[in-house]
Amino acid sequence: MKGRVLVLDEIDGRQAAALMLDGRLEELAIDPEGDVAIPGAIYRAVADRPVKGQGGIFVKLPGGSGFLRQISGVAPGQRLLVQVTGPAEPGKAIPVSTRLLFKSRFAIVTPDAPGLNISRKIKDEERRADLSAMAEAGMAGADDRLGLILRSGCLEAEDQAIAEDIAAMRGLAEAVLADLSGPPELLVDGASAHDLAFRDWLDPAVDEADTEPDSFERQGVTEALETLRTPRVGLEGGGHMMLEPTRALVAVDVNTGPDTSPAAALKANVAAARDLPRQLRLRGLGGQVVVDFAPMPKRDRHILDQVMKSAFKAEGETNLAGWTTLGLYELTRKRDRLPLSDLLR
């Protein structure tokens, strides 16, 4: 199937969403089992105790604890509003931040980051002027601490839909910011898989949306998920890479396969580098990543550096640390979702 296809289905009674691009799986979201804190959820928390040497503090959440890195001016017992920034690793506290985002399809309200901003992806000056006027009208009379970002999807959106999103996110932000009294409590749940898909995957617009039962089977998502269960990833030209998470890091090994030509290693390495961001994203892998590329001359490393930089450009919080003395390539990637292996047990 050519084009962008949004696919909504269920796995074991849990919401699941996928985005297919020309028949290849590009995005995936699956709701976790049980009562798990979902990234984006906002809690009223109570500051607990600082953690020496880690530059953070534990906070009490309903039924558990979170870990907050920004601790300047935070005293034990203080009420805080925190947002979950990623999944909790086994045996560890949930990572949280006091930087809140109230995010919808077209608008993001940003407490303590004032200003009215329009996505830089929107170049049309006339449209930017219209959106600026809508932003000013929508935030008129709001608390000076509240900022607003209008997302790139506003370019083609109906004005009424944008205005409704601004009003909804402003109202939600104002209600939450005023709700500091009381014990630890969940105030805003994180987006479900279907909500996340509608919020973040529709820019650019999809060519088709399949929301009928068994859509995963029909659109090839089920087959793609089976492939993701294995560490082996086939590459163009017959090479492959292996992605194997350990407790400390994600190990990636690139192999050329049957190709014995002089350029075989560089071709396999370039193919692996281009697909690595997608593979890490779909598999829910992050933290430290160490890549053992196929052996190639040092003079070709600059080519791979450029490919890696381009491939990870749109991947958010990723740090490309580069080459080690042993010839390995290191990077770190923010853990922003549960590992797929935990969601498909």
LOLO-584092 format. One record per residue (C-alpha): residue in three letters; chain; y, x, z. Coordinates in Angstrom, 1 decimal, m for minus. Layout:
residues N
<'ALA', 'A', <Y, X, Z>>
...
***
This chain:
residues 345
<'MET', 'A', <0.0, 0.0, 0.0>>
<'LYS', 'A', <3.3, 1.5, m1.1>>
<'GLY', 'A', <6.5, 1.2, 1.0>>
<'ARG', 'A', <7.2, 0.7, 4.7>>
<'VAL', 'A', <4.9, m1.9, 6.4>>
<'LEU', 'A', <5.4, m3.1, 10.0>>
<'VAL', 'A', <2.0, m4.0, 11.5>>
<'LEU', 'A', <1.7, m6.0, 14.8>>
<'ASP', 'A', <m1.6, m6.6, 16.4>>
<'GLU', 'A', <m3.5, m6.4, 19.7>>
<'ILE', 'A', <m6.0, m3.9, 21.1>>
<'ASP', 'A', <m8.2, m5.2, 24.0>>
<'GLY', 'A', <m5.6, m7.9, 24.6>>
<'ARG', 'A', <m2.7, m5.5, 24.8>>
<'GLN', 'A', <0.2, m5.5, 22.3>>
<'ALA', 'A', <0.0, m2.8, 19.6>>
<'ALA', 'A', <2.4, m1.9, 16.8>>
<'ALA', 'A', <2.2, 0.5, 13.8>>
<'LEU', 'A', <4.5, 1.6, 11.0>>
<'MET', 'A', <2.8, 2.5, 7.8>>
<'LEU', 'A', <4.7, 4.5, 5.1>>
<'ASP', 'A', <2.9, 4.5, 1.7>>
<'GLY', 'A', <m0.4, 3.9, 3.4>>
<'ARG', 'A', <0.0, 6.7, 6.0>>
<'LEU', 'A', <0.5, 6.0, 9.7>>
<'GLU', 'A', <4.0, 7.1, 10.8>>
<'GLU', 'A', <4.6, 5.4, 14.1>>
<'LEU', 'A', <2.4, 3.9, 16.8>>
<'ALA', 'A', <2.9, 2.0, 20.1>>
<'ILE', 'A', <0.3, 0.5, 22.3>>
<'ASP', 'A', <0.9, m1.1, 25.7>>
<'PRO', 'A', <m0.9, 0.6, 28.6>>
<'GLU', 'A', <m3.5, m1.1, 30.8>>
<'GLY', 'A', <m2.5, m2.4, 34.2>>
<'ASP', 'A', <0.8, m2.2, 36.0>>
<'VAL', 'A', <2.2, 1.1, 34.6>>
<'ALA', 'A', <5.8, 2.1, 34.5>>
<'ILE', 'A', <6.9, 2.0, 30.8>>
<'PRO', 'A', <9.6, 4.4, 29.6>>
<'GLY', 'A', <12.9, 2.6, 29.5>>
<'ALA', 'A', <12.2, 0.6, 32.6>>
<'ILE', 'A', <15.0, 0.5, 35.2>>
<'TYR', 'A', <14.5, 0.4, 38.9>>
<'ARG', 'A', <16.4, 0.2, 42.1>>
<'ALA', 'A', <15.2, 3.3, 43.9>>
<'VAL', 'A', <15.7, 4.9, 47.3>>
<'ALA', 'A', <16.3, 8.6, 47.5>>
<'ASP', 'A', <13.6, 10.4, 49.6>>
<'ARG', 'A', <13.4, 14.1, 50.0>>
<'PRO', 'A', <14.5, 17.1, 47.9>>
<'VAL', 'A', <11.9, 19.4, 46.4>>
<'LYS', 'A', <12.7, 23.0, 47.1>>
<'GLY', 'A', <12.6, 25.3, 44.1>>
<'GLN', 'A', <12.3, 22.5, 41.6>>
<'GLY', 'A', <15.9, 21.3, 41.5>>
<'GLY', 'A', <15.0, 17.7, 42.1>>
<'ILE', 'A', <14.3, 14.9, 44.6>>
<'PHE', 'A', <11.6, 12.3, 45.0>>
<'VAL', 'A', <12.7, 8.7, 45.0>>
<'LYS', 'A', <10.9, 5.7, 46.3>>
<'LEU', 'A', <9.8, 3.1, 43.7>>
<'PRO', 'A', <7.9, m0.1, 44.2>>
<'GLY', 'A', <4.3, 1.0, 44.7>>
<'GLY', 'A', <4.9, 4.7, 44.1>>
<'SER', 'A', <7.4, 7.5, 43.7>>
<'GLY', 'A', <9.6, 9.0, 41.0>>
<'PHE', 'A', <11.0, 12.5, 40.4>>
<'LEU', 'A', <14.7, 12.8, 39.7>>
<'ARG', 'A', <16.1, 16.2, 38.5>>
<'GLN', 'A', <19.8, 15.5, 39.0>>
<'ILE', 'A', <20.4, 15.6, 42.7>>
<'SER', 'A', <24.1, 16.6, 43.1>>
<'GLY', 'A', <25.6, 14.4, 45.8>>
<'VAL', 'A', <22.4, 12.4, 46.4>>
<'ALA', 'A', <21.5, 11.9, 50.1>>
<'PRO', 'A', <18.2, 10.7, 51.5>>
<'GLY', 'A', <18.2, 6.9, 51.9>>
<'GLN', 'A', <20.7, 6.4, 49.2>>
<'ARG', 'A', <20.2, 3.5, 46.8>>
<'LEU', 'A', <20.0, 4.6, 43.1>>
<'LEU', 'A', <19.6, 3.0, 39.7>>
<'VAL', 'A', <17.1, 5.0, 37.7>>
<'GLN', 'A', <15.4, 4.7, 34.3>>
<'VAL', 'A', <11.9, 5.9, 33.5>>
<'THR', 'A', <12.2, 8.7, 30.9>>
<'GLY', 'A', <8.5, 9.3, 30.2>>
<'PRO', 'A', <4.9, 8.6, 31.3>>
<'ALA', 'A', <3.7, 10.0, 34.7>>
<'GLU', 'A', <1.1, 12.7, 34.4>>
<'PRO', 'A', <m2.0, 12.1, 36.6>>
<'GLY', 'A', <m1.3, 12.9, 40.2>>
<'LYS', 'A', <2.5, 13.4, 39.5>>
<'ALA', 'A', <5.6, 11.3, 40.2>>
<'ILE', 'A', <7.2, 9.2, 37.4>>
<'PRO', 'A', <10.0, 11.1, 35.7>>
<'VAL', 'A', <13.3, 9.2, 36.1>>
<'SER', 'A', <17.0, 9.7, 35.3>>
<'THR', 'A', <20.2, 8.2, 36.6>>
<'ARG', 'A', <21.5, 8.2, 33.1>>
<'LEU', 'A', <20.9, 4.6, 32.1>>
<'LEU', 'A', <20.7, 3.2, 28.5>>
<'PHE', 'A', <20.7, m0.5, 27.8>>
<'LYS', 'A', <19.3, m0.5, 24.3>>
<'SER', 'A', <18.8, m3.2, 21.7>>
<'ARG', 'A', <18.3, m3.2, 17.9>>
<'PHE', 'A', <22.0, m2.9, 17.1>>
<'ALA', 'A', <23.8, m1.9, 20.3>>
<'ILE', 'A', <23.4, 0.6, 23.2>>
<'VAL', 'A', <25.5, 0.2, 26.3>>
<'THR', 'A', <26.0, 3.5, 28.2>>
<'PRO', 'A', <27.1, 3.3, 31.8>>
<'ASP', 'A', <29.1, 6.4, 33.0>>
<'ALA', 'A', <29.5, 7.5, 29.3>>
<'PRO', 'A', <32.6, 5.5, 28.3>>
<'GLY', 'A', <33.9, 5.2, 24.8>>
<'LEU', 'A', <33.2, 3.1, 21.7>>
<'ASN', 'A', <31.1, 4.9, 19.1>>
<'ILE', 'A', <29.6, 4.1, 15.8>>
<'SER', 'A', <26.5, 5.8, 14.3>>
<'ARG', 'A', <27.5, 8.8, 12.1>>
<'LYS', 'A', <24.9, 7.6, 9.6>>
<'ILE', 'A', <27.3, 4.8, 8.7>>
<'LYS', 'A', <29.7, 6.4, 6.2>>
<'ASP', 'A', <31.4, 3.4, 4.7>>
<'GLU', 'A', <34.9, 3.5, 6.1>>
<'GLU', 'A', <35.5, m0.2, 5.6>>
<'ARG', 'A', <32.3, m1.1, 7.5>>
<'ARG', 'A', <33.2, 1.4, 10.2>>
<'ALA', 'A', <36.5, m0.3, 10.7>>
<'ASP', 'A', <34.9, m3.8, 10.9>>
<'LEU', 'A', <32.3, m2.4, 13.5>>
<'SER', 'A', <35.1, m0.8, 15.5>>
<'ALA', 'A', <36.9, m4.1, 15.8>>
<'MET', 'A', <33.6, m5.8, 16.9>>
<'ALA', 'A', <33.0, m3.1, 19.5>>
<'GLU', 'A', <36.5, m3.5, 20.9>>
<'ALA', 'A', <36.2, m7.3, 21.0>>
<'GLY', 'A', <32.7, m7.2, 22.6>>
<'MET', 'A', <33.7, m4.7, 25.3>>
<'ALA', 'A', <37.1, m6.2, 26.0>>
<'GLY', 'A', <37.6, m6.4, 29.8>>
<'ALA', 'A', <34.5, m4.5, 30.6>>
<'ASP', 'A', <34.3, m1.9, 33.4>>
<'ASP', 'A', <35.8, 1.4, 32.4>>
<'ARG', 'A', <32.5, 3.1, 33.1>>
<'LEU', 'A', <30.7, 1.3, 30.3>>
<'GLY', 'A', <30.5, 2.8, 26.8>>
<'LEU', 'A', <29.0, 1.4, 23.6>>
<'ILE', 'A', <27.1, 2.8, 20.7>>
<'LEU', 'A', <26.6, 0.8, 17.6>>
<'ARG', 'A', <23.4, 1.9, 15.8>>
<'SER', 'A', <22.9, 2.7, 12.2>>
<'GLY', 'A', <21.2, m0.6, 11.6>>
<'CYS', 'A', <24.6, m2.3, 11.9>>
<'LEU', 'A', <25.4, m1.2, 8.3>>
<'GLU', 'A', <23.4, m4.1, 6.8>>
<'ALA', 'A', <23.2, m6.4, 9.8>>
<'GLU', 'A', <24.9, m9.8, 10.2>>
<'ASP', 'A', <28.1, m9.6, 12.2>>
<'GLN', 'A', <26.9, m12.4, 14.5>>
<'ALA', 'A', <23.7, m10.6, 15.3>>
<'ILE', 'A', <25.6, m7.5, 16.2>>
<'ALA', 'A', <28.0, m9.4, 18.4>>
<'GLU', 'A', <25.1, m11.1, 20.2>>
<'ASP', 'A', <23.4, m7.8, 20.9>>
<'ILE', 'A', <26.7, m6.3, 22.3>>
<'ALA', 'A', <27.1, m9.3, 24.6>>
<'ALA', 'A', <23.5, m9.2, 25.7>>
<'MET', 'A', <23.5, m5.5, 26.5>>
<'ARG', 'A', <26.9, m5.7, 28.2>>
<'GLY', 'A', <25.8, m8.6, 30.3>>
<'LEU', 'A', <22.5, m7.0, 31.3>>
<'ALA', 'A', <24.3, m3.7, 32.2>>
<'GLU', 'A', <26.9, m5.4, 34.3>>
<'ALA', 'A', <24.2, m7.4, 36.2>>
<'VAL', 'A', <22.0, m4.4, 36.9>>
<'LEU', 'A', <24.9, m2.1, 38.0>>
<'ALA', 'A', <25.9, m4.8, 40.5>>
<'ASP', 'A', <22.4, m5.0, 42.0>>
<'LEU', 'A', <22.2, m1.9, 44.2>>
<'SER', 'A', <21.3, m3.6, 47.5>>
<'GLY', 'A', <17.8, m4.0, 48.7>>
<'PRO', 'A', <14.4, m2.2, 48.7>>
<'PRO', 'A', <12.9, m0.5, 45.6>>
<'GLU', 'A', <12.5, m3.0, 42.8>>
<'LEU', 'A', <11.9, m3.2, 39.1>>
<'LEU', 'A', <15.1, m4.6, 37.6>>
<'VAL', 'A', <14.5, m4.2, 33.8>>
<'ASP', 'A', <11.0, m3.8, 32.3>>
<'GLY', 'A', <10.4, m1.2, 29.5>>
<'ALA', 'A', <10.0, m2.5, 26.0>>
<'SER', 'A', <6.6, m3.7, 25.0>>
<'ALA', 'A', <5.0, m2.4, 21.8>>
<'HIS', 'A', <6.1, m5.3, 19.7>>
<'ASP', 'A', <9.7, m5.2, 21.1>>
<'LEU', 'A', <9.9, m1.5, 20.6>>
<'ALA', 'A', <8.9, m1.9, 17.0>>
<'PHE', 'A', <11.5, m4.5, 16.3>>
<'ARG', 'A', <14.1, m2.5, 18.2>>
<'ASP', 'A', <13.6, 0.9, 16.7>>
<'TRP', 'A', <11.5, 0.8, 13.5>>
<'LEU', 'A', <13.5, m1.5, 11.2>>
<'ASP', 'A', <16.1, 1.0, 10.0>>
<'PRO', 'A', <15.6, 1.4, 7.1>>
<'ALA', 'A', <14.2, m2.1, 6.6>>
<'VAL', 'A', <10.5, m2.6, 6.0>>
<'ASP', 'A', <9.1, m3.9, 2.8>>
<'GLU', 'A', <6.5, m6.0, 4.5>>
<'ALA', 'A', <5.6, m7.2, 8.0>>
<'ASP', 'A', <2.0, m8.1, 8.8>>
<'THR', 'A', <1.8, m10.0, 12.1>>
<'GLU', 'A', <m1.3, m12.0, 11.5>>
<'PRO', 'A', <m4.6, m11.4, 13.5>>
<'ASP', 'A', <m6.6, m8.4, 12.3>>
<'SER', 'A', <m3.6, m6.8, 10.7>>
<'PHE', 'A', <m4.6, m3.4, 11.9>>
<'GLU', 'A', <m7.9, m3.6, 10.1>>
<'ARG', 'A', <m6.3, m5.1, 7.0>>
<'GLN', 'A', <m3.5, m2.4, 6.7>>
<'GLY', 'A', <m5.6, 0.6, 7.5>>
<'VAL', 'A', <m4.3, 1.2, 11.0>>
<'THR', 'A', <m7.8, 1.0, 12.6>>
<'GLU', 'A', <m9.1, 3.7, 10.3>>
<'ALA', 'A', <m6.1, 5.9, 11.0>>
<'LEU', 'A', <m6.7, 5.5, 14.8>>
<'GLU', 'A', <m10.3, 6.6, 14.4>>
<'THR', 'A', <m9.1, 9.7, 12.7>>
<'LEU', 'A', <m6.6, 10.4, 15.5>>
<'ARG', 'A', <m9.5, 10.3, 18.0>>
<'THR', 'A', <m10.7, 13.6, 16.6>>
<'PRO', 'A', <m8.9, 17.0, 17.0>>
<'ARG', 'A', <m9.4, 17.9, 13.4>>
<'VAL', 'A', <m6.6, 17.2, 10.9>>
<'GLY', 'A', <m7.3, 17.8, 7.2>>
<'LEU', 'A', <m4.6, 19.6, 5.2>>
<'GLU', 'A', <m3.7, 19.7, 1.5>>
<'GLY', 'A', <m5.7, 22.4, m0.3>>
<'GLY', 'A', <m8.8, 22.1, 1.9>>
<'GLY', 'A', <m7.4, 23.7, 5.0>>
<'HIS', 'A', <m7.3, 22.0, 8.4>>
<'MET', 'A', <m5.8, 22.3, 11.9>>
<'MET', 'A', <m7.3, 21.5, 15.3>>
<'LEU', 'A', <m5.1, 19.9, 18.0>>
<'GLU', 'A', <m6.7, 20.3, 21.5>>
<'PRO', 'A', <m4.8, 19.4, 24.6>>
<'THR', 'A', <m5.6, 21.3, 27.8>>
<'ARG', 'A', <m4.1, 20.9, 31.3>>
<'ALA', 'A', <m1.5, 23.6, 30.7>>
<'LEU', 'A', <m0.6, 23.2, 27.0>>
<'VAL', 'A', <m1.5, 21.8, 23.6>>
<'ALA', 'A', <m3.4, 24.4, 21.5>>
<'VAL', 'A', <m3.1, 24.1, 17.7>>
<'ASP', 'A', <m5.3, 26.3, 15.4>>
<'VAL', 'A', <m4.6, 26.4, 11.7>>
<'ASN', 'A', <m7.4, 27.4, 9.2>>
<'THR', 'A', <m7.2, 28.0, 5.5>>
<'GLY', 'A', <m10.7, 26.6, 4.6>>
<'PRO', 'A', <m12.4, 27.6, 1.4>>
<'ASP', 'A', <m9.2, 28.8, m0.3>>
<'THR', 'A', <m9.3, 32.6, m0.6>>
<'SER', 'A', <m6.2, 33.1, m2.8>>
<'PRO', 'A', <m3.4, 35.4, m1.5>>
<'ALA', 'A', <m1.1, 32.4, m0.8>>
<'ALA', 'A', <m3.8, 30.4, 1.0>>
<'ALA', 'A', <m2.6, 31.1, 4.5>>
<'LEU', 'A', <1.1, 30.4, 3.8>>
<'LYS', 'A', <0.2, 27.1, 2.0>>
<'ALA', 'A', <m2.0, 26.0, 4.9>>
<'ASN', 'A', <0.6, 27.0, 7.5>>
<'VAL', 'A', <3.4, 25.1, 5.7>>
<'ALA', 'A', <1.2, 22.0, 5.3>>
<'ALA', 'A', <0.3, 22.2, 9.1>>
<'ALA', 'A', <4.0, 22.7, 10.1>>
<'ARG', 'A', <5.1, 19.7, 8.1>>
<'ASP', 'A', <2.5, 17.4, 9.6>>
<'LEU', 'A', <2.6, 18.7, 13.2>>
<'PRO', 'A', <5.5, 16.5, 14.5>>
<'ARG', 'A', <3.7, 13.4, 13.2>>
<'GLN', 'A', <0.4, 14.4, 14.7>>
<'LEU', 'A', <2.0, 15.2, 18.1>>
<'ARG', 'A', <3.9, 12.0, 18.1>>
<'LEU', 'A', <1.0, 9.7, 17.2>>
<'ARG', 'A', <m1.3, 11.4, 19.6>>
<'GLY', 'A', <1.2, 11.2, 22.5>>
<'LEU', 'A', <1.1, 15.0, 23.1>>
<'GLY', 'A', <4.0, 17.0, 24.5>>
<'GLY', 'A', <4.9, 19.7, 26.9>>
<'GLN', 'A', <4.1, 23.2, 25.9>>
<'VAL', 'A', <2.6, 23.6, 22.4>>
<'VAL', 'A', <1.1, 26.9, 21.2>>
<'VAL', 'A', <0.3, 27.2, 17.5>>
<'ASP', 'A', <m2.1, 29.8, 16.1>>
<'PHE', 'A', <m1.1, 29.8, 12.5>>
<'ALA', 'A', <m3.5, 31.3, 9.9>>
<'PRO', 'A', <m2.9, 35.0, 9.5>>
<'MET', 'A', <m0.1, 35.9, 7.1>>
<'PRO', 'A', <2.3, 38.8, 6.6>>
<'LYS', 'A', <5.2, 39.0, 9.0>>
<'ARG', 'A', <7.6, 38.9, 6.1>>
<'ASP', 'A', <6.6, 35.2, 5.4>>
<'ARG', 'A', <7.4, 34.1, 9.0>>
<'HIS', 'A', <11.0, 33.2, 8.0>>
<'ILE', 'A', <9.7, 30.6, 5.5>>
<'LEU', 'A', <7.6, 29.0, 8.3>>
<'ASP', 'A', <10.6, 29.1, 10.6>>
<'GLN', 'A', <12.6, 27.0, 8.2>>
<'VAL', 'A', <9.8, 24.6, 7.6>>
<'MET', 'A', <9.3, 24.1, 11.4>>
<'LYS', 'A', <13.1, 23.6, 11.9>>
<'SER', 'A', <13.2, 21.0, 9.1>>
<'ALA', 'A', <10.0, 19.2, 10.3>>
<'PHE', 'A', <11.2, 18.8, 13.9>>
<'LYS', 'A', <14.8, 18.0, 13.1>>
<'ALA', 'A', <14.4, 14.3, 13.8>>
<'GLU', 'A', <12.0, 14.6, 16.7>>
<'GLY', 'A', <14.4, 14.4, 19.6>>
<'GLU', 'A', <14.0, 16.8, 22.5>>
<'THR', 'A', <12.1, 19.6, 21.0>>
<'ASN', 'A', <12.7, 23.3, 21.6>>
<'LEU', 'A', <11.3, 25.7, 19.0>>
<'ALA', 'A', <10.9, 28.9, 21.0>>
<'GLY', 'A', <9.4, 30.9, 18.1>>
<'TRP', 'A', <7.0, 33.7, 17.8>>
<'THR', 'A', <5.3, 35.6, 20.6>>
<'THR', 'A', <4.3, 39.3, 20.6>>
<'LEU', 'A', <0.7, 38.1, 19.8>>
<'GLY', 'A', <1.8, 36.3, 16.7>>
<'LEU', 'A', <1.5, 32.8, 18.2>>
<'TYR', 'A', <4.3, 30.2, 17.7>>
<'GLU', 'A', <5.5, 28.3, 20.8>>
<'LEU', 'A', <7.5, 25.1, 21.2>>
<'THR', 'A', <8.1, 22.5, 23.8>>
<'ARG', 'A', <8.3, 18.8, 23.1>>
<'LYS', 'A', <9.3, 16.0, 25.5>>
<'ARG', 'A', <6.5, 13.8, 26.7>>
<'ASP', 'A', <7.8, 10.4, 25.8>>
<'ARG', 'A', <4.6, 8.3, 25.8>>
<'LEU', 'A', <1.1, 8.2, 27.2>>
<'PRO', 'A', <m1.6, 10.3, 25.4>>
<'LEU', 'A', <m3.4, 8.2, 22.8>>
<'SER', 'A', <m6.7, 9.2, 24.5>>
<'ASP', 'A', <m5.6, 7.3, 27.6>>
<'LEU', 'A', <m4.7, 4.2, 25.6>>
<'LEU', 'A', <m7.9, 4.0, 23.6>>
<'ARG', 'A', <m10.5, 4.6, 26.2>>
***
